Amino acid sequence: MGAVLTGDKVQAEVGMHGSTFGGNPLACAASLATIEVMEREGLAERARAKGVRFANAFGCRGSSKVRAVRQIGLMIGIELRERARPYIEALMACGVLALPAGPTVIRLLPPLVIEDEALDEVAARLHEVLGE
């Protein structure tokens, strides 16, 4: 789901902007169902709590290769002092999927329902890969 907001300087007639899936009844029903599940299962609070768990598992033992860790819940960016690609590939080799977010950031976006043991495993693999 999405929306486009503009100021008075943008002049667009009705129908000039559209999307493939936006606004149709199926997309709206799926969006509402997703929001209902997120609320019923407390996924926002779970993400916050699991984010704290990850920060405690990973952040308590900093690496000289890490410049900063940016995090909101389970949205995690680990900024390195060097290129991230070799570390992302090493993580993949040991079963952790991560993506880059720019040339020096390892981006982790685990599912909101990740088990604590799996989250601890990710932190452990990061420590191994980063050589700490």
N, CA, C and O atoms as a GROMACS GRO file, in nm:
protein
  528
    1MET      N    1   0.085  -0.117   0.000
    1MET     CA    2   0.000   0.000   0.000
    1MET      C    3   0.089   0.122   0.000
    1MET      O    4   0.199   0.120   0.055
    2GLY      N    5   0.042   0.225  -0.060
    2GLY     CA    6   0.121   0.346  -0.064
    2GLY      C    7   0.033   0.466  -0.092
    2GLY      O    8  -0.085   0.453  -0.125
    3ALA      N    9   0.091   0.582  -0.078
    3ALA     CA   10   0.020   0.707  -0.105
    3ALA      C   11   0.121   0.806  -0.160
    3ALA      O   12   0.241   0.796  -0.133
    4VAL      N   13   0.073   0.900  -0.237
    4VAL     CA   14   0.157   1.008  -0.288
    4VAL      C   15   0.096   1.139  -0.240
    4VAL      O   16  -0.022   1.166  -0.264
    5LEU      N   17   0.177   1.219  -0.173
    5LEU     CA   18   0.133   1.349  -0.126
    5LEU      C   19   0.216   1.455  -0.195
    5LEU      O   20   0.337   1.439  -0.211
    6THR      N   21   0.152   1.561  -0.236
    6THR     CA   22   0.225   1.670  -0.304
    6THR      C   23   0.180   1.804  -0.247
    6THR      O   24   0.080   1.815  -0.177
    7GLY      N   25   0.258   1.904  -0.281
    7GLY     CA   26   0.221   2.041  -0.248
    7GLY      C   27   0.145   2.104  -0.361
    7GLY      O   28   0.118   2.041  -0.463
    8ASP      N   29   0.109   2.230  -0.343
    8ASP     CA   30   0.031   2.303  -0.443
    8ASP      C   31   0.106   2.323  -0.575
    8ASP      O   32   0.043   2.345  -0.678
    9LYS      N   33   0.238   2.316  -0.573
    9LYS     CA   34   0.317   2.339  -0.694
    9LYS      C   35   0.302   2.226  -0.796
    9LYS      O   36   0.325   2.247  -0.915
   10VAL      N   37   0.263   2.108  -0.751
   10VAL     CA   38   0.246   1.995  -0.842
   10VAL      C   39   0.103   1.993  -0.890
   10VAL      O   40   0.008   1.984  -0.812
   11GLN      N   41   0.088   2.003  -1.020
   11GLN     CA   42  -0.045   2.001  -1.082
   11GLN      C   43  -0.062   1.868  -1.155
   11GLN      O   44   0.003   1.844  -1.257
   12ALA      N   45  -0.147   1.782  -1.102
   12ALA     CA   46  -0.171   1.652  -1.165
   12ALA      C   47  -0.320   1.627  -1.171
   12ALA      O   48  -0.391   1.641  -1.071
   13GLU      N   49  -0.367   1.592  -1.287
   13GLU     CA   50  -0.508   1.561  -1.303
   13GLU      C   51  -0.535   1.420  -1.255
   13GLU      O   52  -0.444   1.336  -1.249
   14VAL      N   53  -0.659   1.393  -1.222
   14VAL     CA   54  -0.699   1.260  -1.179
   14VAL      C   55  -0.662   1.159  -1.288
   14VAL      O   56  -0.690   1.181  -1.406
   15GLY      N   57  -0.600   1.050  -1.248
   15GLY     CA   58  -0.562   0.946  -1.342
   15GLY      C   59  -0.422   0.958  -1.398
   15GLY      O   60  -0.377   0.869  -1.470
   16MET      N   61  -0.351   1.067  -1.367
   16MET     CA   62  -0.215   1.085  -1.419
   16MET      C   63  -0.113   0.999  -1.345
   16MET      O   64  -0.004   0.973  -1.396
   17HIS      N   65  -0.147   0.956  -1.225
   17HIS     CA   66  -0.055   0.874  -1.147
   17HIS      C   67  -0.126   0.746  -1.108
   17HIS      O   68  -0.241   0.749  -1.063
   18GLY      N   69  -0.060   0.636  -1.127
   18GLY     CA   70  -0.121   0.508  -1.092
   18GLY      C   71  -0.015   0.406  -1.058
   18GLY      O   72   0.105   0.434  -1.068
   19SER      N   73  -0.059   0.288  -1.020
   19SER     CA   74   0.034   0.180  -0.991
   19SER      C   75  -0.030   0.049  -1.033
   19SER      O   76  -0.151   0.041  -1.054
   20THR      N   77   0.052  -0.053  -1.044
   20THR     CA   78   0.002  -0.183  -1.089
   20THR      C   79  -0.094  -0.245  -0.990
   20THR      O   80  -0.201  -0.293  -1.028
   21PHE      N   81  -0.058  -0.245  -0.861
   21PHE     CA   82  -0.138  -0.315  -0.762
   21PHE      C   83  -0.211  -0.223  -0.665
   21PHE      O   84  -0.292  -0.270  -0.586
   22GLY      N   85  -0.184  -0.094  -0.670
   22GLY     CA   86  -0.239  -0.001  -0.571
   22GLY      C   87  -0.388   0.017  -0.582
   22GLY      O   88  -0.443   0.031  -0.692
   23GLY      N   89  -0.454   0.018  -0.468
   23GLY     CA   90  -0.595   0.056  -0.462
   23GLY      C   91  -0.696  -0.048  -0.505
   23GLY      O   92  -0.816  -0.022  -0.497
   24ASN      N   93  -0.652  -0.164  -0.551
   24ASN     CA   94  -0.752  -0.263  -0.591
   24ASN      C   95  -0.804  -0.336  -0.467
   24ASN      O   96  -0.735  -0.340  -0.365
   25PRO      N   97  -0.922  -0.394  -0.474
   25PRO     CA   98  -0.983  -0.456  -0.355
   25PRO      C   99  -0.898  -0.568  -0.293
   25PRO      O  100  -0.894  -0.580  -0.171
   26LEU      N  101  -0.831  -0.648  -0.374
   26LEU     CA  102  -0.749  -0.756  -0.320
   26LEU      C  103  -0.630  -0.700  -0.242
   26LEU      O  104  -0.601  -0.748  -0.132
   27ALA      N  105  -0.561  -0.599  -0.296
   27ALA     CA  106  -0.448  -0.539  -0.226
   27ALA      C  107  -0.494  -0.476  -0.095
   27ALA      O  108  -0.424  -0.486   0.006
   28CYS      N  109  -0.609  -0.411  -0.096
   28CYS     CA  110  -0.661  -0.349   0.027
   28CYS      C  111  -0.696  -0.455   0.131
   28CYS      O  112  -0.665  -0.438   0.248
   29ALA      N  113  -0.761  -0.564   0.089
   29ALA     CA  114  -0.796  -0.671   0.182
   29ALA      C  115  -0.670  -0.736   0.241
   29ALA      O  116  -0.665  -0.764   0.361
   30ALA      N  117  -0.569  -0.758   0.158
   30ALA     CA  118  -0.443  -0.817   0.207
   30ALA      C  119  -0.375  -0.723   0.306
   30ALA      O  120  -0.320  -0.768   0.406
   31SER      N  121  -0.377  -0.595   0.278
   31SER     CA  122  -0.316  -0.497   0.368
   31SER      C  123  -0.387  -0.495   0.502
   31SER      O  124  -0.322  -0.494   0.606
   32LEU      N  125  -0.520  -0.494   0.501
   32LEU     CA  126  -0.596  -0.496   0.626
   32LEU      C  127  -0.570  -0.623   0.706
   32LEU      O  128  -0.556  -0.618   0.828
   33ALA      N  129  -0.564  -0.737   0.638
   33ALA     CA  130  -0.537  -0.864   0.706
   33ALA      C  131  -0.398  -0.864   0.769
   33ALA      O  132  -0.379  -0.913   0.880
   34THR      N  133  -0.302  -0.807   0.698
   34THR     CA  134  -0.166  -0.799   0.750
   34THR      C  135  -0.162  -0.713   0.876
   34THR      O  136  -0.099  -0.751   0.975
   35ILE      N  137  -0.227  -0.599   0.873
   35ILE     CA  138  -0.230  -0.509   0.990
   35ILE      C  139  -0.297  -0.580   1.107
   35ILE      O  140  -0.252  -0.567   1.221
   36GLU      N  141  -0.405  -0.653   1.081
   36GLU     CA  142  -0.475  -0.725   1.188
   36GLU      C  143  -0.383  -0.829   1.253
   36GLU      O  144  -0.380  -0.840   1.375
   37VAL      N  145  -0.309  -0.905   1.172
   37VAL     CA  146  -0.216  -1.004   1.227
   37VAL      C  147  -0.106  -0.935   1.308
   37VAL      O  148  -0.071  -0.981   1.416
   38MET      N  149  -0.052  -0.827   1.255
   38MET     CA  150   0.054  -0.755   1.326
   38MET      C  151   0.005  -0.707   1.463
   38MET      O  152   0.078  -0.716   1.561
   39GLU      N  153  -0.117  -0.656   1.468
   39GLU     CA  154  -0.172  -0.610   1.596
   39GLU      C  155  -0.204  -0.726   1.689
   39GLU      O  156  -0.168  -0.722   1.807
   40ARG      N  157  -0.269  -0.829   1.638
   40ARG     CA  158  -0.311  -0.943   1.721
   40ARG      C  159  -0.191  -1.015   1.782
   40ARG      O  160  -0.196  -1.057   1.898
   41GLU      N  161  -0.083  -1.029   1.704
   41GLU     CA  162   0.034  -1.103   1.752
   41GLU      C  163   0.140  -1.012   1.814
   41GLU      O  164   0.247  -1.059   1.853
   42GLY      N  165   0.111  -0.884   1.824
   42GLY     CA  166   0.204  -0.792   1.889
   42GLY      C  167   0.340  -0.788   1.821
   42GLY      O  168   0.443  -0.785   1.889
   43LEU      N  169   0.341  -0.787   1.688
   43LEU     CA  170   0.468  -0.796   1.616
   43LEU      C  171   0.556  -0.673   1.633
   43LEU      O  172   0.678  -0.686   1.630
   44ALA      N  173   0.498  -0.556   1.652
   44ALA     CA  174   0.582  -0.437   1.673
   44ALA      C  175   0.656  -0.447   1.805
   44ALA      O  176   0.776  -0.419   1.811
   45GLU      N  177   0.587  -0.488   1.911
   45GLU     CA  178   0.652  -0.505   2.041
   45GLU      C  179   0.754  -0.619   2.036
   45GLU      O  180   0.862  -0.609   2.096
   46ARG      N  181   0.720  -0.726   1.966
   46ARG     CA  182   0.812  -0.838   1.952
   46ARG      C  183   0.939  -0.794   1.881
   46ARG      O  184   1.049  -0.832   1.920
   47ALA      N  185   0.925  -0.713   1.776
   47ALA     CA  186   1.042  -0.663   1.704
   47ALA      C  187   1.129  -0.577   1.794
   47ALA      O  188   1.252  -0.585   1.789
   48ARG      N  189   1.065  -0.494   1.877
   48ARG     CA  190   1.141  -0.411   1.969
   48ARG      C  191   1.219  -0.497   2.068
   48ARG      O  192   1.339  -0.475   2.090
   49ALA      N  193   1.152  -0.595   2.128
   49ALA     CA  194   1.217  -0.682   2.227
   49ALA      C  195   1.329  -0.765   2.165
   49ALA      O  196   1.436  -0.780   2.224
   50LYS      N  197   1.304  -0.818   2.046
   50LYS     CA  198   1.408  -0.898   1.981
   50LYS      C  199   1.523  -0.809   1.933
   50LYS      O  200   1.637  -0.854   1.929
   51GLY      N  201   1.493  -0.685   1.898
   51GLY     CA  202   1.599  -0.591   1.864
   51GLY      C  203   1.690  -0.564   1.983
   51GLY      O  204   1.812  -0.557   1.968
   52VAL      N  205   1.631  -0.551   2.100
   52VAL     CA  206   1.711  -0.534   2.223
   52VAL      C  207   1.797  -0.659   2.246
   52VAL      O  208   1.914  -0.648   2.282
   53ARG      N  209   1.738  -0.776   2.226
   53ARG     CA  210   1.813  -0.901   2.245
   53ARG      C  211   1.933  -0.905   2.150
   53ARG      O  212   2.044  -0.941   2.190
   54PHE      N  213   1.910  -0.868   2.022
   54PHE     CA  214   2.021  -0.868   1.926
   54PHE      C  215   2.127  -0.768   1.967
   54PHE      O  216   2.246  -0.798   1.963
   55ALA      N  217   2.085  -0.648   2.007
   55ALA     CA  218   2.182  -0.545   2.047
   55ALA      C  219   2.267  -0.593   2.164
   55ALA      O  220   2.387  -0.567   2.168
   56ASN      N  221   2.205  -0.662   2.259
   56ASN     CA  222   2.280  -0.715   2.373
   56ASN      C  223   2.376  -0.825   2.330
   56ASN      O  224   2.489  -0.833   2.380
   57ALA      N  225   2.333  -0.911   2.238
   57ALA     CA  226   2.417  -1.022   2.194
   57ALA      C  227   2.531  -0.975   2.105
   57ALA      O  228   2.642  -1.027   2.115
   58PHE      N  229   2.504  -0.878   2.018
   58PHE     CA  230   2.607  -0.833   1.924
   58PHE      C  231   2.683  -0.712   1.977
   58PHE      O  232   2.806  -0.706   1.967
   59GLY      N  233   2.612  -0.616   2.033
   59GLY     CA  234   2.673  -0.490   2.072
   59GLY      C  235   2.764  -0.496   2.191
   59GLY      O  236   2.850  -0.409   2.208
   60CYS      N  237   2.747  -0.596   2.275
   60CYS     CA  238   2.828  -0.600   2.396
   60CYS      C  239   2.974  -0.634   2.365
   60CYS      O  240   3.062  -0.608   2.447
   61ARG      N  241   2.999  -0.690   2.250
   61ARG     CA  242   3.137  -0.722   2.211
   61ARG      C  243   3.165  -0.654   2.078
   61ARG      O  244   3.154  -0.716   1.972
   62GLY      N  245   3.200  -0.529   2.083
   62GLY     CA  246   3.223  -0.453   1.961
   62GLY      C  247   3.344  -0.504   1.883
   62GLY      O  248   3.431  -0.571   1.938
   63SER      N  249   3.346  -0.474   1.757
   63SER     CA  250   3.455  -0.511   1.669
   63SER      C  251   3.527  -0.385   1.622
   63SER      O  252   3.464  -0.282   1.600
   64SER      N  253   3.656  -0.394   1.607
   64SER     CA  254   3.732  -0.280   1.555
   64SER      C  255   3.694  -0.252   1.410
   64SER      O  256   3.723  -0.143   1.359
   65LYS      N  257   3.630  -0.346   1.343
   65LYS     CA  258   3.586  -0.327   1.205
   65LYS      C  259   3.454  -0.251   1.196
   65LYS      O  260   3.418  -0.203   1.089
   66VAL      N  261   3.382  -0.240   1.308
   66VAL     CA  262   3.250  -0.178   1.308
   66VAL      C  263   3.262  -0.031   1.346
   66VAL      O  264   3.316   0.004   1.451
   67ARG      N  265   3.211   0.054   1.258
   67ARG     CA  266   3.208   0.198   1.285
   67ARG      C  267   3.085   0.232   1.368
   67ARG      O  268   3.093   0.310   1.463
   68ALA      N  269   2.969   0.174   1.333
   68ALA     CA  270   2.845   0.203   1.404
   68ALA      C  271   2.743   0.095   1.376
   68ALA      O  272   2.749   0.027   1.274
   69VAL      N  273   2.650   0.078   1.468
   69VAL     CA  274   2.535  -0.009   1.448
   69VAL      C  275   2.412   0.080   1.458
   69VAL      O  276   2.387   0.145   1.560
   70ARG      N  277   2.335   0.081   1.350
   70ARG     CA  278   2.210   0.158   1.347
   70ARG      C  279   2.095   0.058   1.349
   70ARG      O  280   2.095  -0.040   1.274
   71GLN      N  281   1.999   0.084   1.435
   71GLN     CA  282   1.897  -0.017   1.454
   71GLN      C  283   1.767   0.044   1.501
   71GLN      O  284   1.765   0.131   1.588
   72ILE      N  285   1.659  -0.004   1.443
   72ILE     CA  286   1.524   0.021   1.493
   72ILE      C  287   1.457  -0.116   1.499
   72ILE      O  288   1.422  -0.172   1.395
   73GLY      N  289   1.439  -0.169   1.618
   73GLY     CA  290   1.383  -0.304   1.631
   73GLY      C  291   1.472  -0.404   1.560
   73GLY      O  292   1.590  -0.417   1.592
   74LEU      N  293   1.415  -0.475   1.464
   74LEU     CA  294   1.491  -0.575   1.389
   74LEU      C  295   1.540  -0.524   1.254
   74LEU      O  296   1.588  -0.602   1.172
   75MET      N  297   1.530  -0.394   1.229
   75MET     CA  298   1.592  -0.335   1.110
   75MET      C  299   1.732  -0.292   1.154
   75MET      O  300   1.746  -0.197   1.231
   76ILE      N  301   1.834  -0.362   1.104
   76ILE     CA  302   1.969  -0.346   1.158
   76ILE      C  303   2.066  -0.313   1.045
   76ILE      O  304   2.068  -0.380   0.942
   77GLY      N  305   2.145  -0.209   1.066
   77GLY     CA  306   2.252  -0.173   0.974
   77GLY      C  307   2.383  -0.169   1.050
   77GLY      O  308   2.397  -0.093   1.146
   78ILE      N  309   2.479  -0.248   1.007
   78ILE     CA  310   2.610  -0.252   1.072
   78ILE      C  311   2.709  -0.186   0.977
   78ILE      O  312   2.748  -0.243   0.875
   79GLU      N  313   2.749  -0.064   1.012
   79GLU     CA  314   2.841   0.012   0.927
   79GLU      C  315   2.984  -0.029   0.961
   79GLU      O  316   3.027  -0.019   1.075
   80LEU      N  317   3.055  -0.073   0.859
   80LEU     CA  318   3.193  -0.117   0.876
   80LEU      C  319   3.290  -0.007   0.838
   80LEU      O  320   3.253   0.091   0.774
   81ARG      N  321   3.414  -0.023   0.876
   81ARG     CA  322   3.522   0.069   0.838
   81ARG      C  323   3.582   0.031   0.703
   81ARG      O  324   3.674   0.097   0.655
   82GLU      N  325   3.529  -0.074   0.643
   82GLU     CA  326   3.577  -0.122   0.513
   82GLU      C  327   3.458  -0.176   0.435
   82GLU      O  328   3.345  -0.173   0.483
   83ARG      N  329   3.484  -0.226   0.317
   83ARG     CA  330   3.378  -0.278   0.230
   83ARG      C  331   3.303  -0.393   0.297
   83ARG      O  332   3.364  -0.479   0.361
   84ALA      N  333   3.173  -0.394   0.281
   84ALA     CA  334   3.088  -0.495   0.344
   84ALA      C  335   3.078  -0.624   0.264
   84ALA      O  336   3.056  -0.731   0.322
   85ARG      N  337   3.095  -0.618   0.133
   85ARG     CA  338   3.070  -0.734   0.046
   85ARG      C  339   3.142  -0.862   0.091
   85ARG      O  340   3.077  -0.966   0.096
   86PRO      N  341   3.272  -0.859   0.124
   86PRO     CA  342   3.336  -0.985   0.166
   86PRO      C  343   3.272  -1.045   0.293
   86PRO      O  344   3.265  -1.167   0.307
   87TYR      N  345   3.227  -0.960   0.382
   87TYR     CA  346   3.166  -1.009   0.505
   87TYR      C  347   3.026  -1.063   0.479
   87TYR      O  348   2.984  -1.160   0.542
   88ILE      N  349   2.954  -1.001   0.387
   88ILE     CA  350   2.822  -1.051   0.348
   88ILE      C  351   2.836  -1.188   0.285
   88ILE      O  352   2.755  -1.278   0.312
   89GLU      N  353   2.937  -1.206   0.201
   89GLU     CA  354   2.959  -1.337   0.139
   89GLU      C  355   3.000  -1.441   0.242
   89GLU      O  356   2.958  -1.556   0.234
   90ALA      N  357   3.081  -1.402   0.340
   90ALA     CA  358   3.121  -1.494   0.447
   90ALA      C  359   3.001  -1.532   0.533
   90ALA      O  360   2.988  -1.647   0.574
   91LEU      N  361   2.914  -1.437   0.560
   91LEU     CA  362   2.792  -1.468   0.635
   91LEU      C  363   2.706  -1.567   0.558
   91LEU      O  364   2.652  -1.661   0.617
   92MET      N  365   2.693  -1.546   0.428
   92MET     CA  366   2.614  -1.636   0.346
   92MET      C  367   2.671  -1.777   0.350
   92MET      O  368   2.596  -1.874   0.355
   93ALA      N  369   2.803  -1.788   0.349
   93ALA     CA  370   2.867  -1.920   0.352
   93ALA      C  371   2.837  -1.994   0.482
   93ALA      O  372   2.840  -2.117   0.486
   94CYS      N  373   2.807  -1.920   0.589
   94CYS     CA  374   2.774  -1.988   0.715
   94CYS      C  375   2.625  -1.979   0.747
   94CYS      O  376   2.586  -1.995   0.863
   95GLY      N  377   2.543  -1.953   0.645
   95GLY     CA  378   2.399  -1.966   0.660
   95GLY      C  379   2.323  -1.842   0.702
   95GLY      O  380   2.205  -1.851   0.734
   96VAL      N  381   2.387  -1.725   0.702
   96VAL     CA  382   2.318  -1.601   0.739
   96VAL      C  383   2.303  -1.516   0.613
   96VAL      O  384   2.401  -1.480   0.548
   97LEU      N  385   2.178  -1.484   0.579
   97LEU     CA  386   2.153  -1.401   0.462
   97LEU      C  387   2.147  -1.254   0.503
   97LEU      O  388   2.070  -1.216   0.591
   98ALA      N  389   2.229  -1.174   0.438
   98ALA     CA  390   2.233  -1.029   0.462
   98ALA      C  391   2.251  -0.962   0.328
   98ALA      O  392   2.290  -1.025   0.230
   99LEU      N  393   2.222  -0.834   0.324
   99LEU     CA  394   2.237  -0.755   0.202
   99LEU      C  395   2.320  -0.632   0.233
   99LEU      O  396   2.330  -0.591   0.349
  100PRO      N  397   2.380  -0.573   0.131
  100PRO     CA  398   2.448  -0.445   0.155
  100PRO      C  399   2.347  -0.331   0.157
  100PRO      O  400   2.239  -0.341   0.098
  101ALA      N  401   2.383  -0.226   0.225
  101ALA     CA  402   2.307  -0.100   0.219
  101ALA      C  403   2.413   0.006   0.196
  101ALA      O  404   2.452   0.078   0.288
  102GLY      N  405   2.458   0.015   0.073
  102GLY     CA  406   2.573   0.099   0.041
  102GLY      C  407   2.698   0.012   0.049
  102GLY      O  408   2.690  -0.106   0.081
  103PRO      N  409   2.813   0.070   0.020
  103PRO     CA  410   2.935  -0.011   0.011
  103PRO      C  411   2.988  -0.062   0.144
  103PRO      O  412   3.062  -0.161   0.145
  104THR      N  413   2.954   0.000   0.256
  104THR     CA  414   3.015  -0.040   0.383
  104THR      C  415   2.916  -0.085   0.489
  104THR      O  416   2.953  -0.098   0.606
  105VAL      N  417   2.791  -0.108   0.453
  105VAL     CA  418   2.691  -0.143   0.554
  105VAL      C  419   2.634  -0.282   0.528
  105VAL      O  420   2.590  -0.314   0.418
  106ILE      N  421   2.635  -0.364   0.634
  106ILE     CA  422   2.567  -0.494   0.633
  106ILE      C  423   2.425  -0.468   0.682
  106ILE      O  424   2.405  -0.417   0.793
  107ARG      N  425   2.328  -0.503   0.601
  107ARG     CA  426   2.187  -0.483   0.637
  107ARG      C  427   2.125  -0.616   0.675
  107ARG      O  428   2.131  -0.713   0.599
  108LEU      N  429   2.065  -0.620   0.792
  108LEU     CA  430   1.994  -0.738   0.839
  108LEU      C  431   1.848  -0.702   0.860
  108LEU      O  432   1.816  -0.604   0.925
  109LEU      N  433   1.760  -0.782   0.803
  109LEU     CA  434   1.616  -0.764   0.819
  109LEU      C  435   1.552  -0.898   0.851
  109LEU      O  436   1.479  -0.953   0.768
  110PRO      N  437   1.578  -0.952   0.970
  110PRO     CA  438   1.520  -1.083   1.002
  110PRO      C  439   1.368  -1.073   1.016
  110PRO      O  440   1.314  -0.965   1.040
  111PRO      N  441   1.300  -1.185   1.000
  111PRO     CA  442   1.154  -1.182   1.015
  111PRO      C  443   1.116  -1.147   1.158
  111PRO      O  444   1.189  -1.177   1.252
  112LEU      N  445   1.001  -1.083   1.175
  112LEU     CA  446   0.956  -1.043   1.307
  112LEU      C  447   0.927  -1.163   1.398
  112LEU      O  448   0.917  -1.147   1.519
  113VAL      N  449   0.913  -1.280   1.340
  113VAL     CA  450   0.883  -1.400   1.418
  113VAL      C  451   1.007  -1.487   1.440
  113VAL      O  452   0.995  -1.604   1.476
  114ILE      N  453   1.126  -1.431   1.418
  114ILE     CA  454   1.248  -1.508   1.436
  114ILE      C  455   1.258  -1.559   1.580
  114ILE      O  456   1.226  -1.487   1.675
  115GLU      N  457   1.301  -1.682   1.594
  115GLU     CA  458   1.318  -1.742   1.727
  115GLU      C  459   1.444  -1.684   1.792
  115GLU      O  460   1.538  -1.647   1.723
  116ASP      N  461   1.443  -1.677   1.925
  116ASP     CA  462   1.557  -1.621   1.998
  116ASP      C  463   1.687  -1.695   1.966
  116ASP      O  464   1.791  -1.633   1.950
  117GLU      N  465   1.680  -1.827   1.955
  117GLU     CA  466   1.800  -1.907   1.928
  117GLU      C  467   1.860  -1.870   1.792
  117GLU      O  468   1.982  -1.860   1.778
  118ALA      N  469   1.774  -1.848   1.693
  118ALA     CA  470   1.822  -1.810   1.560
  118ALA      C  471   1.884  -1.671   1.563
  118ALA      O  472   1.985  -1.647   1.496
  119LEU      N  473   1.826  -1.579   1.638
  119LEU     CA  474   1.881  -1.445   1.650
  119LEU      C  475   2.017  -1.448   1.719
  119LEU      O  476   2.109  -1.376   1.679
  120ASP      N  477   2.030  -1.530   1.822
  120ASP     CA  478   2.159  -1.547   1.890
  120ASP      C  479   2.263  -1.606   1.794
  120ASP      O  480   2.380  -1.569   1.798
  121GLU      N  481   2.218  -1.697   1.710
  121GLU     CA  482   2.308  -1.759   1.611
  121GLU      C  483   2.359  -1.655   1.512
  121GLU      O  484   2.476  -1.658   1.474
  122VAL      N  485   2.273  -1.565   1.469
  122VAL     CA  486   2.314  -1.458   1.377
  122VAL      C  487   2.422  -1.372   1.443
  122VAL      O  488   2.523  -1.341   1.380
  123ALA      N  489   2.400  -1.334   1.568
  123ALA     CA  490   2.500  -1.253   1.640
  123ALA      C  491   2.632  -1.328   1.651
  123ALA      O  492   2.738  -1.269   1.632
  124ALA      N  493   2.626  -1.457   1.680
  124ALA     CA  494   2.749  -1.538   1.691
  124ALA      C  495   2.822  -1.546   1.557
  124ALA      O  496   2.945  -1.535   1.553
  125ARG      N  497   2.748  -1.567   1.447
  125ARG     CA  498   2.811  -1.575   1.316
  125ARG      C  499   2.873  -1.440   1.279
  125ARG      O  500   2.980  -1.436   1.219
  126LEU      N  501   2.808  -1.330   1.313
  126LEU     CA  502   2.866  -1.198   1.287
  126LEU      C  503   2.999  -1.182   1.359
  126LEU      O  504   3.096  -1.131   1.302
  127HIS      N  505   3.006  -1.224   1.483
  127HIS     CA  506   3.131  -1.215   1.558
  127HIS      C  507   3.240  -1.299   1.493
  127HIS      O  508   3.355  -1.256   1.484
  128GLU      N  509   3.204  -1.418   1.448
  128GLU     CA  510   3.301  -1.504   1.379
  128GLU      C  511   3.353  -1.438   1.252
  128GLU      O  512   3.473  -1.431   1.228
  129VAL      N  513   3.260  -1.390   1.171
  129VAL     CA  514   3.295  -1.334   1.040
  129VAL      C  515   3.376  -1.205   1.055
  129VAL      O  516   3.467  -1.179   0.977
  130LEU      N  517   3.342  -1.126   1.154
  130LEU     CA  518   3.413  -1.001   1.175
  130LEU      C  519   3.544  -1.021   1.252
  130LEU      O  520   3.616  -0.925   1.280
  131GLY      N  521   3.574  -1.146   1.286
  131GLY     CA  522   3.704  -1.178   1.344
  131GLY      C  523   3.722  -1.135   1.487
  131GLY      O  524   3.835  -1.109   1.530
  132GLU      N  525   3.616  -1.128   1.562
  132GLU     CA  526   3.626  -1.086   1.703
  132GLU      C  527   3.595  -1.202   1.793
  132GLU      O  528   3.598  -1.188   1.915
   0.00000   0.00000   0.00000
